[in-house]
């Protein structure tokens, strides 16, 4: 699992020290993935984050307007395959939990919003991955992830501005911050906030946020939603992230 030393950074606006990872690996992903509607457990979110991390090479090629379908990832076999060390996802004592999480993920359907060739809003409703895991996992063990090429394209392809072909509609965030989260909502909220980082902030309807987090039918009382979802993520991001939200402000 991602580990790194910490370095302190004190902000002007508050006295608390932000402990950012000393070693920072950045993930770029399409906003359609950031804004996808799904409900994963903490371990499943770490699996998904690791998959996006191991897709960075083709994503960077997409950023450069390279035809991703000509990459080896797409031409070597009928399906796109990734090999990821299990230690990127969890500690050895958690491997049994990881295997169970992967088994469940293989059947979870998620909704991915996107624009078609005519700029019409659509949703891709699909399950994403198949997993090949060792029966007895060790520290050096890896998991093989398979996905359809259509799914890989959704995860990899970055939108371009038609006027200048520059990449648009993507999120950039620190892998270690997302992967070392202790709460399943922290990584999701961190990615959502990161997608707006260049704008300096954003406003989102409560109903939309709950839908993205997969809790539409949970926490009908806002106080419960704040206590169980927002506050734990607020505390984690405030301590060690490069962007955050202030859940104790008057607007909350």
C-alpha positions in Angstrom: 0.0 0.0 0.0 1.2 3.5 -0.7 3.4 4.8 2.1 5.6 7.9 2.4 7.2 10.3 4.8 5.3 13.4 5.7 6.3 17.1 5.4 4.6 19.9 7.2 3.1 22.9 5.7 1.4 25.7 7.7 -1.2 27.8 6.0 -1.8 31.5 6.6 -5.5 31.0 7.2 -5.2 28.6 10.0 -2.6 27.4 12.5 -3.0 23.7 11.9 -0.1 22.0 10.2 -1.0 20.2 7.0 1.1 16.9 6.7 1.4 16.3 3.0 3.2 13.2 1.7 6.9 13.9 1.0 6.7 11.6 -2.1 3.8 12.6 -4.2 2.6 10.6 -7.3 -0.2 12.3 -9.2 -3.1 10.6 -10.8 -5.0 12.1 -13.7 -8.4 10.8 -14.5 -11.4 11.9 -16.6 -14.1 13.8 -14.8 -16.5 11.2 -15.9 -14.8 8.9 -13.5 -14.6 11.4 -10.7 -18.3 12.1 -11.1 -19.3 8.5 -11.6 -22.1 7.2 -9.3 -21.1 4.2 -7.2 -20.8 2.9 -3.7 -17.6 1.1 -2.8 -16.2 0.0 0.5 -12.9 1.5 1.7 -11.0 -1.4 0.4 -12.8 -1.3 -3.0 -12.1 2.4 -3.3 -8.4 1.6 -2.8 -8.6 -1.1 -5.5 -10.2 1.4 -7.9 -7.6 4.1 -7.1 -4.7 1.6 -7.6 -6.2 0.7 -11.0 -6.3 4.3 -12.0 -2.7 4.7 -10.9 -1.6 1.8 -13.1 -3.4 3.4 -16.0 -1.4 6.6 -15.9 0.9 5.7 -18.8 -2.0 5.4 -21.3 -3.8 8.3 -19.7 -0.7 10.5 -20.2 -0.6 9.4 -23.8 -4.3 10.4 -24.2 -3.4 13.8 -22.8 -0.9 14.1 -25.7 -3.5 13.2 -28.3 -2.0 9.8 -29.0 -4.5 7.3 -30.3 -4.9 5.0 -27.3 -6.2 2.1 -29.4 -2.7 1.8 -30.9 -1.1 1.3 -27.5 0.2 -2.2 -26.5 -2.4 -2.2 -23.8 -5.2 -2.4 -26.4 -3.5 -4.5 -29.1 -1.9 -7.4 -27.2 -5.1 -9.2 -26.3 -8.8 -9.2 -26.5 -9.1 -7.6 -23.1 -7.1 -5.0 -21.3 -5.0 -6.5 -18.5 -3.2 -4.9 -15.6 -1.0 -6.5 -12.9 -1.0 -4.7 -9.6 0.9 -5.7 -6.5 -1.5 -6.4 -3.6 0.7 -4.4 -1.3 -0.5 -1.3 -3.2 -4.0 -1.9 -1.9 -3.7 -3.3 1.6 -1.4 -4.8 4.2 -0.8 -8.6 4.2 -3.2 -9.2 7.1 -6.0 -7.7 4.9 -5.5 -9.8 1.8 -8.5 -12.0 2.7 -10.6 -8.9 2.9 -9.2 -7.7 -0.4 -10.1 -10.9 -2.2 -13.7 -10.7 -0.8 -13.9 -7.0 -1.9 -12.7 -7.9 -5.4 -15.3 -10.7 -5.7 -18.0 -8.2 -4.8 -16.7 -5.5 -7.2 -17.0 -7.9 -10.1 -20.7 -7.7 -9.7 -21.2 -4.0 -8.8 -22.7 -1.8 -11.4 -21.7 1.8 -11.7 -23.1 4.8 -13.7 -20.6 6.8 -15.6 -21.8 10.1 -17.1 -20.3 11.2 -20.5 -20.9 13.2 -23.6 -21.4 11.4 -26.9 -20.0 12.6 -30.3 -23.0 15.0 -30.6 -22.3 16.5 -27.1 -25.4 14.8 -25.7 -25.4 13.7 -22.1 -25.4 9.9 -21.6 -24.7 7.4 -18.9 -22.8 4.2 -19.3 -24.2 1.6 -16.9 -21.7 -1.2 -16.4 -19.7 -3.4 -14.1 -16.0 -2.7 -14.7 -13.5 -5.4 -13.8 -12.7 -9.1 -13.5 -10.1 -10.2 -11.0 -7.6 -13.1 -11.0 -6.2 -13.4 -7.4 -3.7 -15.9 -5.8 -5.3 -18.5 -3.5 -2.7 -17.9 -0.9 -1.5 -14.3 -1.0 2.0 -13.3 0.1 3.8 -9.9 0.3 5.0 -10.2 -3.3 1.7 -11.4 -4.7 -0.1 -9.5 -7.4 -3.6 -9.4 -8.7 -4.5 -9.5 -12.4 -7.3 -7.1 -13.4 -9.1 -7.6 -16.7 -11.6 -5.2 -18.4 -13.3 -4.8 -21.7 -11.6 -2.4 -24.1 -14.7 -0.2 -24.0 -14.4 0.1 -20.2 -10.7 0.8 -20.5 -11.4 3.6 -23.0 -13.9 5.2 -20.6 -11.3 5.1 -17.8 -8.4 6.4 -20.0 -9.6 8.7 -22.7 -9.3 12.4 -21.8 -11.7 14.9 -23.5 -10.2 17.6 -25.7 -11.1 21.1 -26.5 -12.3 20.9 -30.2 -10.8 24.4 -30.9 -7.2 23.6 -29.9 -7.2 19.8 -28.9 -6.0 20.6 -25.4 -7.1 18.2 -22.7 -10.1 19.3 -20.7 -12.5 17.8 -18.1 -10.0 15.9 -16.0 -9.1 15.6 -12.4 -5.5 15.7 -11.0 -4.9 14.5 -7.4 -2.2 13.0 -5.2 -2.3 9.2 -5.2 -0.9 8.8 -1.7 -3.6 11.0 -0.1 -6.4 9.1 -1.7 -4.9 5.7 -1.1 -4.0 6.2 2.5 -7.5 7.4 3.5 -9.0 5.8 6.5 -12.7 6.5 5.6 -14.4 5.3 2.4 -15.8 8.8 1.7 -12.6 10.7 2.2 -11.0 9.6 -1.1 -14.2 10.2 -3.1 -14.7 13.7 -1.7 -11.0 14.4 -2.2 -11.2 13.5 -5.8 -14.4 15.6 -6.3 -12.8 18.6 -4.6 -9.6 18.1 -6.7 -11.6 18.3 -9.9 -12.6 21.9 -8.9 -9.2 22.9 -7.5 -8.3 25.3 -10.3 -11.6 27.1 -9.8 -10.9 27.7 -6.2 -14.1 26.2 -4.9 -17.5 25.0 -6.0 -21.1 24.6 -4.8 -22.9 21.3 -5.2 -26.5 20.3 -4.4 -26.8 17.9 -1.5 -28.9 15.6 -3.6 -26.2 15.5 -6.3 -23.5 14.8 -3.8 -25.4 12.0 -2.1 -26.0 10.5 -5.5 -22.3 10.6 -6.4 -21.4 9.0 -3.1 -24.0 6.3 -3.6 -26.0 7.2 -0.5 -29.1 8.7 -2.0 -31.4 6.6 0.1 -29.3 6.9 3.3 -29.1 9.7 5.9 -32.4 11.5 5.2 -31.5 13.7 8.1 -28.7 16.2 7.1 -27.2 16.1 10.6 -26.6 12.3 10.2 -25.1 12.8 6.7 -22.8 15.5 8.1 -21.8 13.4 11.1 -21.2 10.1 9.3 -19.9 11.3 5.8 -18.7 14.9 5.8 -17.1 15.3 9.2 -14.8 12.2 9.1 -13.6 13.3 5.6 -13.3 16.9 6.7 -10.9 15.8 9.5 -8.8 13.6 7.3 -8.4 16.1 4.5 -7.8 19.0 6.8 -4.8 17.2 8.3 -3.0 15.9 5.2 -4.5 17.0 1.9 -3.7 19.7 -0.6 -7.3 20.7 -0.8 -10.3 20.4 1.6 -13.6 21.7 2.7 -14.5 23.4 5.9 -17.3 21.4 7.4 -17.4 23.7 10.5 -18.1 26.9 8.5 -21.4 28.6 8.7 -22.5 27.4 5.2 -22.4 23.8 6.5 
